[in-house]
Amino acid sequence: MQPLQNLQLAVWQSISRHLDVSESTNSTAALLSKHVPIGTLIIHRVDSEHRRVRVIASGPDSADGEAVNEVQLSETAWRKVDRWMRQQTALHRADDADKADSIFSLLYPNSPASDWLIAPLHGEHGSRGILLALAKRKKTFADLDIEVIESILEPMAVALDNDARLHELASLREASEAERQSLLRRMGRSDTGETIVGEDAGLAPVMQRVDLVSRSEVPVLILGETGTGKELVARAIHNRSERHSGPFLRVNCGAIPRELIDSQLFGHEKGSFTGAAETRHGWFERADMGTLFLDEIGELPLDAQVRFLRVLQDGYVERVGGSKPIRVNVRVVAATHRDLAAMVRESTFREDLWYRIAVFPILLPPLRDRVGDIASLARHFAQRAAIRFGLAPVQPTDADIELLQGYDWPGNIRELGAVIDRAAILGDGHSLELAAALGISGPSLRRVVQPALEVQPNGDPLRRQRISTLNDAMREHIESALRLARGRIEGPRGAAKHLAINPHTLRARMRKLKIDWSAFRDSADDDID
């Protein structure tokens, strides 16, 4: 028995050294040939879903490959093969000829002339395969030879599992890289480096708190209006923490249907409810050893808040339909634009959960309170727009910056990015048409009449006092054009030409704004529109 044990040890060592199943098969075939008259060793992968048996490795390299590369089985044939595999019984050409020929002929329509042995392979992680050993020409396998071959079935099943996981990891890497490239294209960026515009200016106090809390493991609550960049700050906390090499997962609590919240957050077991065709890991499990960013935490229903609180307190989740708690190591960063303190008073948000997640709150200022950052943000978004839309890069002018600084920005940074994108598209790589982009963004447009900021004695800027409405700004602009055109509307020197607008559209706006073109008509000019 000692030679057999030595062979098993050598095969295990070979498989440990080679993750690729082809290398493992070649090495194992070379080891076997010293003990049995083996000519070729072939490993097949069994695809149960599609009823296919496919060759994935053979050895030695010089083998002429007597087995076909792939066999597609009928439903009846698959049932026979599947039944045989579940029995985990090796079949030799000389034993039980009828049964052997029945299974063997299904798998290998062109039966090789040499002696053979087939055996099922079952990996611990669900991989299924078949080992085919072909004897050298004019040689047969004796009982001791069959015992030797059967002794290496377990390590070959492990080799099959290793190969399956290797390909799975490769597929995940490819999918991850494709997703990364897609994300970069959508973001208009060339790399995934952390970019926080205003880090040294308007966001300096925020980033100081980020640096402080990143070194700890306490939950963080990010507060701020919609579009202020809460996810970007959450990523900065993750990237600057010791968990930076782990996953960062974002979940929008307000986008999950109420009936799916438990399944999405905590996972479910196969068959736990109608449609649960397989076991699913929840967001907490998937974020293990990393950071889970729960956006719009205020949208969680009360019953889900109870289960979320248990995860924060105990560090365990329990899947829907499961009975065993699962340990998770997750750092939670939550965010909301809602007033959670008021929701606690109204009993729509749990007070104990509020105290648990608000250990270290971070308040993001709205863009209207970061006027000094608008210029750098506008340049950043202009560069991003040029990449995203394939346009020539165009930077905003001083006049553009002044126009942007005079706007209220109810949608904050997200709205600024959208306006710059729209301006870049309208400008088609020649300019940023910010006036037009802002003009169609809604009634909240404000125009600064006072051109410069006044400063108080203590150095703080005074708030702008004189702000006109959009209609007033439009009326003043049209009147300036009419004054320049001496009341003309159409023609090469008309107001419509100066404003780059259709004359009929201009007349309609003038009627709406109650502008009398005749008031600008030069009495010495008898031209009639």
Wavefront OBJ file of the C-alpha trace (Angstrom):
o trace
v 0.000 0.000 0.000
v 2.949 2.309 0.499
v 3.460 2.978 -3.242
v -0.252 3.822 -3.585
v -0.099 6.290 -0.680
v 3.023 7.857 -2.146
v 1.222 8.266 -5.478
v -1.774 9.935 -3.806
v 0.516 12.313 -1.952
v 2.368 13.176 -5.149
v -0.930 13.860 -6.977
v -2.178 16.087 -4.147
v 1.087 18.021 -4.189
v 0.859 18.450 -7.956
v -2.703 19.785 -7.763
v -1.688 22.177 -4.984
v 1.045 23.588 -7.223
v -1.133 23.927 -10.340
v -4.420 25.842 -10.327
v -4.937 25.264 -14.038
v -6.658 21.918 -14.624
v -4.646 21.257 -17.812
v -1.368 21.413 -15.908
v -2.799 19.250 -13.113
v -4.014 16.647 -15.617
v -0.685 16.504 -17.433
v 1.244 16.132 -14.193
v -1.144 13.476 -12.835
v -1.016 11.469 -16.083
v 2.786 11.443 -15.895
v 2.659 10.191 -12.303
v 0.073 7.500 -13.137
v 2.071 6.207 -16.100
v 4.751 5.031 -13.674
v 2.272 2.656 -12.009
v -0.406 1.737 -14.593
v -0.375 1.281 -18.386
v -2.224 4.541 -19.004
v -1.994 6.200 -22.398
v -4.270 9.228 -22.003
v -6.062 10.863 -19.074
v -9.022 13.091 -20.059
v -11.090 15.357 -17.794
v -14.599 16.472 -18.841
v -16.797 19.151 -17.332
v -20.497 18.296 -17.047
v -22.959 21.140 -17.710
v -26.141 19.950 -15.998
v -28.213 22.941 -17.094
v -27.576 22.422 -20.813
v -26.957 18.625 -20.695
v -23.461 18.970 -22.171
v -20.240 17.035 -21.512
v -17.112 18.880 -22.658
v -13.393 18.031 -22.607
v -11.440 20.622 -20.612
v -8.065 18.890 -20.170
v -6.086 15.862 -21.316
v -2.630 14.492 -20.731
v 0.023 13.843 -21.625
v 0.412 16.676 -24.179
v 1.343 14.211 -26.886
v -1.997 12.400 -26.647
v -3.928 12.224 -29.907
v -7.265 12.879 -28.140
v -9.470 9.902 -28.912
v -12.544 11.403 -27.158
v -14.719 14.010 -28.888
v -14.466 17.534 -27.483
v -18.157 17.984 -26.650
v -21.279 15.831 -26.506
v -24.822 17.216 -26.376
v -27.116 14.701 -24.651
v -30.814 14.207 -25.202
v -33.101 14.453 -22.183
v -33.417 10.646 -21.974
v -29.653 10.126 -22.287
v -28.994 12.817 -19.702
v -31.224 11.088 -17.147
v -29.182 7.877 -17.535
v -25.860 9.663 -17.235
v -27.065 11.765 -14.287
v -28.291 8.650 -12.456
v -24.920 6.954 -12.979
v -23.021 10.012 -11.742
v -25.111 10.213 -8.571
v -24.182 6.594 -7.815
v -20.497 7.645 -7.964
v -19.487 4.315 -9.511
v -16.502 3.826 -11.798
v -17.137 1.770 -14.949
v -14.551 -0.458 -16.613
v -14.864 -1.864 -20.088
v -14.510 -5.461 -18.825
v -17.112 -5.180 -16.041
v -20.895 -5.199 -16.506
v -20.539 -4.767 -20.245
v -24.168 -3.927 -20.907
v -24.281 -1.128 -18.363
v -20.848 0.116 -19.266
v -21.576 0.133 -22.974
v -24.879 1.876 -22.348
v -23.335 4.814 -20.457
v -20.057 4.860 -22.357
v -21.672 4.880 -25.778
v -23.812 7.856 -24.767
v -20.764 9.840 -23.677
v -18.388 8.681 -26.408
v -20.196 7.907 -29.676
v -16.852 7.074 -31.330
v -15.724 4.462 -28.822
v -11.906 4.190 -28.660
v -10.332 0.849 -29.446
v -8.166 0.784 -26.308
v -9.253 -0.329 -22.847
v -10.918 2.386 -20.770
v -12.178 3.379 -17.342
v -14.675 6.165 -16.637
v -15.576 7.624 -13.234
v -17.665 10.595 -12.070
v -16.038 13.581 -10.333
v -17.965 15.588 -7.722
v -16.376 18.773 -6.367
v -17.277 20.149 -2.943
v -18.448 23.439 -4.502
v -20.842 21.834 -6.973
v -18.538 21.160 -9.910
v -19.340 17.970 -11.809
v -17.109 16.120 -14.221
v -16.010 12.782 -15.640
v -12.550 11.231 -15.656
v -11.701 9.010 -18.635
v -8.569 6.875 -18.499
v -7.494 5.217 -21.766
v -4.977 2.390 -21.651
v -1.986 2.200 -23.922
v -2.583 0.337 -27.170
v -2.812 -3.457 -26.731
v -2.808 -2.996 -22.932
v -5.617 -3.545 -20.448
v -6.286 -2.325 -16.927
v -5.935 -5.007 -14.260
v -7.802 -4.839 -10.934
v -4.803 -3.242 -9.230
v -4.575 -0.639 -12.017
v -8.238 0.276 -11.511
v -7.635 0.649 -7.768
v -4.739 2.983 -8.461
v -6.795 5.151 -10.845
v -9.738 5.295 -8.415
v -7.366 6.500 -5.690
v -6.791 9.802 -7.518
v -10.485 10.635 -8.143
v -10.750 12.870 -5.072
v -7.760 15.089 -5.914
v -8.919 15.311 -9.545
v -12.345 16.497 -8.315
v -10.543 19.222 -6.355
v -8.613 20.149 -9.509
v -11.950 20.461 -11.316
v -13.252 22.735 -8.539
v -10.112 24.871 -8.665
v -10.520 25.317 -12.397
v -14.174 26.316 -12.025
v -13.317 28.936 -9.408
v -10.402 30.200 -11.481
v -12.698 30.798 -14.456
v -15.339 32.347 -12.210
v -12.801 34.809 -10.832
v -11.655 35.640 -14.358
v -15.253 36.285 -15.412
v -15.818 38.482 -12.364
v -12.667 40.462 -13.128
v -13.760 40.978 -16.727
v -17.244 42.038 -15.623
v -15.780 44.352 -12.992
v -13.402 45.955 -15.491
v -16.227 46.406 -18.018
v -18.378 48.010 -15.330
v -15.493 50.247 -14.266
v -14.895 51.427 -17.824
v -18.626 52.032 -18.300
v -18.747 54.032 -15.081
v -15.752 56.113 -16.106
v -17.394 56.896 -19.454
v -20.599 57.970 -17.727
v -18.635 60.087 -15.274
v -16.450 61.558 -17.995
v -13.277 60.523 -16.216
v -10.172 58.592 -17.216
v -9.394 57.051 -13.827
v -11.083 56.176 -10.546
v -8.934 58.422 -8.364
v -10.722 60.348 -5.644
v -11.687 63.839 -6.841
v -13.365 66.212 -4.395
v -13.540 69.709 -5.796
v -13.443 72.315 -3.037
v -11.617 70.071 -0.583
v -9.301 72.943 0.331
v -11.954 75.638 0.147
v -15.676 75.401 0.870
v -15.504 71.757 1.942
v -12.398 72.108 4.114
v -14.302 71.776 7.434
v -16.152 68.734 6.077
v -12.958 67.024 4.904
v -11.344 67.647 8.301
v -14.195 65.661 9.882
v -13.813 62.990 7.206
v -10.141 62.579 8.091
v -11.015 62.324 11.781
v -13.723 59.680 11.438
v -11.971 57.617 8.756
v -9.508 56.310 11.331
v -12.296 54.831 13.468
v -15.020 52.237 12.904
v -18.001 54.220 14.215
v -21.114 54.640 12.038
v -21.321 57.954 10.188
v -24.429 59.934 9.264
v -24.078 62.371 6.354
v -26.708 65.101 6.273
v -27.353 67.478 3.435
v -29.691 68.563 0.681
v -30.175 66.492 -2.448
v -27.229 66.802 -4.822
v -24.624 68.022 -2.321
v -22.294 65.044 -2.885
v -23.098 62.718 0.013
v -21.965 59.589 -1.847
v -18.644 61.202 -2.752
v -17.976 61.973 0.911
v -18.972 58.420 1.880
v -16.460 57.045 -0.637
v -13.803 59.369 0.768
v -14.434 57.940 4.252
v -14.074 54.406 2.874
v -10.964 55.149 0.792
v -9.191 56.811 3.713
v -10.047 54.045 6.187
v -8.352 50.715 6.843
v -11.187 49.099 4.875
v -10.116 50.743 1.614
v -9.178 47.377 0.070
v -12.630 45.941 0.853
v -15.889 46.511 -1.042
v -17.806 49.792 -1.060
v -21.467 49.172 -1.796
v -24.196 51.793 -2.182
v -27.844 51.055 -1.478
v -30.628 53.573 -2.069
v -33.134 52.656 0.631
v -35.854 54.697 -1.031
v -35.576 52.714 -4.280
v -36.213 49.269 -2.745
v -39.852 48.091 -2.786
v -41.131 47.552 0.745
v -41.781 43.836 0.200
v -38.176 43.267 -0.981
v -36.286 45.233 1.671
v -35.516 42.220 3.894
v -34.361 40.117 0.956
v -32.194 42.914 -0.457
v -30.546 43.955 2.813
v -30.292 40.654 4.667
v -30.545 38.035 1.881
v -32.777 34.966 1.593
v -32.524 31.198 1.476
v -33.533 29.148 -1.527
v -37.256 28.367 -1.442
v -37.987 30.808 1.393
v -40.729 32.459 -0.671
v -42.284 32.242 -4.110
v -39.652 33.132 -6.704
v -36.657 32.433 -4.425
v -35.033 30.032 -6.882
v -31.612 30.289 -5.254
v -29.915 31.517 -2.110
v -29.103 35.232 -2.234
v -26.531 37.107 -0.180
v -27.879 40.426 1.110
v -26.094 43.757 0.943
v -24.644 43.353 4.439
v -23.024 40.022 3.537
v -21.731 41.350 0.244
v -20.153 44.347 1.993
v -18.337 42.146 4.529
v -14.914 43.632 5.473
v -15.875 46.813 3.640
v -18.279 49.755 3.822
v -22.031 49.772 3.207
v -23.402 53.179 2.204
v -27.119 53.391 2.956
v -28.426 56.402 1.073
v -31.787 57.908 2.072
v -31.833 55.999 5.360
v -34.949 57.942 6.359
v -36.954 55.963 3.783
v -36.542 52.653 5.647
v -39.860 51.396 7.088
v -40.024 50.883 10.844
v -39.950 47.068 10.750
v -36.764 47.114 8.640
v -35.268 49.667 11.039
v -35.608 47.117 13.865
v -33.625 44.474 11.955
v -31.069 47.045 10.842
v -30.555 48.070 14.472
v -29.788 44.452 15.408
v -27.077 44.280 12.759
v -25.487 47.453 14.135
v -25.651 46.206 17.722
v -24.725 42.533 17.323
v -22.976 42.289 13.955
v -25.191 39.411 12.784
v -27.701 39.096 9.940
v -30.282 36.392 9.418
v -31.455 35.646 5.899
v -35.151 35.430 5.101
v -36.087 31.787 5.624
v -32.811 31.088 7.419
v -32.316 29.893 10.980
v -28.593 30.508 11.511
v -27.230 33.992 12.268
v -24.394 35.039 9.953
v -21.535 37.155 11.273
v -20.742 40.260 9.213
v -18.002 42.851 9.640
v -19.338 45.985 7.978
v -18.802 49.685 8.498
v -22.078 51.574 7.941
v -22.238 55.074 6.490
v -25.791 56.432 6.221
v -27.058 59.550 4.486
v -30.294 61.483 4.199
v -31.677 64.844 3.151
v -34.536 64.522 5.624
v -34.761 65.885 9.175
v -34.322 62.649 11.140
v -34.605 64.415 14.484
v -38.078 65.655 13.494
v -38.962 62.169 12.255
v -37.970 60.767 15.662
v -40.316 63.237 17.340
v -43.072 62.193 14.939
v -42.338 58.482 15.643
v -41.602 57.757 11.975
v -37.948 56.976 12.718
v -36.742 54.895 15.655
v -35.044 56.907 18.381
v -32.630 54.077 19.288
v -31.560 53.734 15.651
v -31.094 57.501 15.428
v -28.682 57.459 18.362
v -26.856 54.464 16.888
v -26.209 55.905 13.403
v -25.690 59.539 14.437
v -22.529 58.844 16.432
v -20.577 61.118 14.099
v -22.753 63.360 11.900
v -21.312 65.290 8.964
v -23.307 68.188 7.525
v -22.699 69.037 3.863
v -23.331 72.699 2.986
v -25.549 73.510 -0.015
v -23.899 74.967 -3.090
v -25.417 78.404 -2.469
v -23.225 78.565 0.644
v -20.126 77.550 -1.351
v -20.093 80.356 -3.922
v -16.307 80.370 -3.910
v -16.234 76.752 -5.141
v -18.495 77.329 -8.151
v -15.652 78.385 -10.455
v -13.551 75.264 -9.810
v -16.642 73.042 -9.962
v -17.671 74.572 -13.290
v -14.217 73.971 -14.772
v -14.252 70.393 -13.491
v -17.676 69.679 -15.011
v -16.715 71.381 -18.283
v -13.709 69.083 -18.611
v -15.893 66.093 -17.751
v -18.501 67.081 -20.345
v -15.853 67.343 -23.049
v -14.738 63.759 -22.315
v -18.249 62.357 -22.039
v -19.572 63.895 -25.234
v -16.410 63.804 -27.318
v -16.216 67.589 -27.643
v -13.332 70.011 -27.716
v -12.620 71.164 -24.149
v -14.057 74.619 -23.432
v -13.576 76.346 -20.099
v -16.112 78.841 -18.633
v -15.266 82.521 -18.954
v -15.318 85.081 -16.145
v -18.727 86.198 -17.330
v -19.928 82.593 -17.224
v -18.670 82.199 -13.655
v -20.423 85.405 -12.601
v -23.647 84.137 -14.138
v -23.324 80.794 -12.328
v -22.559 82.468 -9.012
v -25.770 84.448 -9.270
v -27.971 81.361 -9.462
v -29.683 79.812 -6.425
v -28.857 76.137 -7.291
v -31.776 74.379 -5.610
v -30.420 71.106 -7.060
v -26.918 71.874 -5.744
v -23.857 70.249 -7.354
v -25.916 67.704 -9.276
v -27.833 70.526 -10.966
v -24.620 72.423 -11.709
v -23.224 69.339 -13.444
v -26.408 68.982 -15.498
v -26.349 72.667 -16.508
v -22.702 72.461 -17.614
v -23.469 69.298 -19.621
v -26.380 71.044 -21.309
v -24.274 74.145 -22.007
v -21.518 72.014 -23.528
v -23.973 70.229 -25.817
v -25.546 73.505 -26.916
v -22.105 75.001 -27.540
v -21.013 71.956 -29.583
v -17.389 72.277 -28.561
v -17.121 75.964 -29.489
v -18.415 77.567 -26.297
v -20.463 76.941 -23.157
v -23.970 78.269 -23.773
v -24.678 78.806 -20.085
v -27.296 81.505 -20.519
v -29.367 79.197 -22.692
v -28.731 76.246 -20.383
v -29.867 78.200 -17.337
v -32.781 79.761 -19.208
v -34.469 76.381 -19.640
v -33.762 75.132 -16.135
v -36.856 76.615 -14.563
v -38.298 79.672 -12.829
v -35.647 79.623 -10.093
v -33.152 81.402 -12.379
v -31.807 84.536 -10.803
v -29.647 87.166 -12.442
v -27.173 89.279 -10.498
v -27.749 92.973 -11.126
v -25.128 94.145 -8.660
v -21.934 92.998 -10.437
v -19.505 92.883 -7.526
v -19.625 91.515 -3.978
v -19.430 94.095 -1.231
v -17.453 93.182 1.858
v -18.324 93.897 5.479
v -15.718 95.364 7.839
v -15.061 91.900 9.278
v -14.219 90.558 5.796
v -17.410 88.526 5.275
v -19.209 89.028 1.961
v -22.527 90.832 2.002
v -25.500 89.020 0.490
v -26.558 90.360 -2.917
v -29.648 92.508 -2.478
v -30.835 93.460 -5.977
v -31.934 90.379 -7.913
v -34.340 90.583 -10.810
v -36.768 87.924 -12.013
v -36.269 85.948 -15.199
v -39.013 87.933 -16.984
v -37.399 91.205 -15.947
v -34.008 90.011 -17.164
v -35.496 88.847 -20.455
v -37.403 92.096 -20.905
v -34.240 94.147 -20.329
v -32.286 91.994 -22.807
v -34.927 92.287 -25.550
v -35.246 96.037 -25.019
v -31.460 96.390 -25.369
v -31.625 94.571 -28.691
v -34.554 96.711 -29.878
v -32.693 99.831 -28.877
v -29.660 98.693 -30.868
v -31.865 97.794 -33.853
v -33.822 101.081 -33.614
v -37.065 99.186 -33.197
v -36.558 96.836 -36.133
v -37.505 93.206 -35.482
v -36.737 91.447 -38.767
v -33.978 91.887 -41.327
v -30.186 91.698 -41.184
v -30.047 94.552 -38.645
v -33.162 93.560 -36.720
v -33.438 92.615 -33.021
v -34.220 88.976 -33.900
v -30.896 88.759 -35.743
v -29.003 90.166 -32.719
v -30.757 87.736 -30.365
v -30.361 84.739 -32.737
v -34.065 84.000 -32.461
v -36.923 83.566 -34.906
v -38.770 86.883 -35.458
v -42.166 85.237 -34.809
v -40.868 83.828 -31.511
v -39.497 87.243 -30.584
v -42.860 88.926 -31.285
v -44.640 86.306 -29.129
v -42.284 86.965 -26.212
v -42.645 90.711 -26.651
v -46.438 90.397 -26.443
v -46.105 88.242 -23.311
v -43.745 90.742 -21.702
v -45.801 93.718 -22.957
v -42.906 95.331 -24.846
v -43.885 98.049 -27.318
v -41.434 97.934 -30.225
v -42.594 101.331 -31.520
v -41.125 103.029 -28.462
v -37.693 102.203 -29.857
v -38.437 103.254 -33.434
v -36.232 106.057 -34.715
v -38.573 108.790 -36.049
v -36.117 109.465 -38.871
v -36.289 105.846 -39.894
v -39.289 105.071 -42.047
v -38.506 101.373 -42.530
v -41.405 99.188 -41.739
v -40.983 95.560 -40.465
l 1 2 3 4 5 6 7 8 9 10 11 12 13 14 15 16 17 18 19 20 21 22 23 24 25 26 27 28 29 30 31 32 33 34 35 36 37 38 39 40 41 42 43 44 45 46 47 48 49 50 51 52 53 54 55 56 57 58 59 60 61 62 63 64 65 66 67 68 69 70 71 72 73 74 75 76 77 78 79 80 81 82 83 84 85 86 87 88 89 90 91 92 93 94 95 96 97 98 99 100 101 102 103 104 105 106 107 108 109 110 111 112 113 114 115 116 117 118 119 120 121 122 123 124 125 126 127 128 129 130 131 132 133 134 135 136 137 138 139 140 141 142 143 144 145 146 147 148 149 150 151 152 153 154 155 156 157 158 159 160 161 162 163 164 165 166 167 168 169 170 171 172 173 174 175 176 177 178 179 180 181 182 183 184 185 186 187 188 189 190 191 192 193 194 195 196 197 198 199 200 201 202 203 204 205 206 207 208 209 210 211 212 213 214 215 216 217 218 219 220 221 222 223 224 225 226 227 228 229 230 231 232 233 234 235 236 237 238 239 240 241 242 243 244 245 246 247 248 249 250 251 252 253 254 255 256 257 258 259 260 261 262 263 264 265 266 267 268 269 270 271 272 273 274 275 276 277 278 279 280 281 282 283 284 285 286 287 288 289 290 291 292 293 294 295 296 297 298 299 300 301 302 303 304 305 306 307 308 309 310 311 312 313 314 315 316 317 318 319 320 321 322 323 324 325 326 327 328 329 330 331 332 333 334 335 336 337 338 339 340 341 342 343 344 345 346 347 348 349 350 351 352 353 354 355 356 357 358 359 360 361 362 363 364 365 366 367 368 369 370 371 372 373 374 375 376 377 378 379 380 381 382 383 384 385 386 387 388 389 390 391 392 393 394 395 396 397 398 399 400 401 402 403 404 405 406 407 408 409 410 411 412 413 414 415 416 417 418 419 420 421 422 423 424 425 426 427 428 429 430 431 432 433 434 435 436 437 438 439 440 441 442 443 444 445 446 447 448 449 450 451 452 453 454 455 456 457 458 459 460 461 462 463 464 465 466 467 468 469 470 471 472 473 474 475 476 477 478 479 480 481 482 483 484 485 486 487 488 489 490 491 492 493 494 495 496 497 498 499 500 501 502 503 504 505 506 507 508 509 510 511 512 513 514 515 516 517 518 519 520 521 522 523 524 525 526 527 528 529
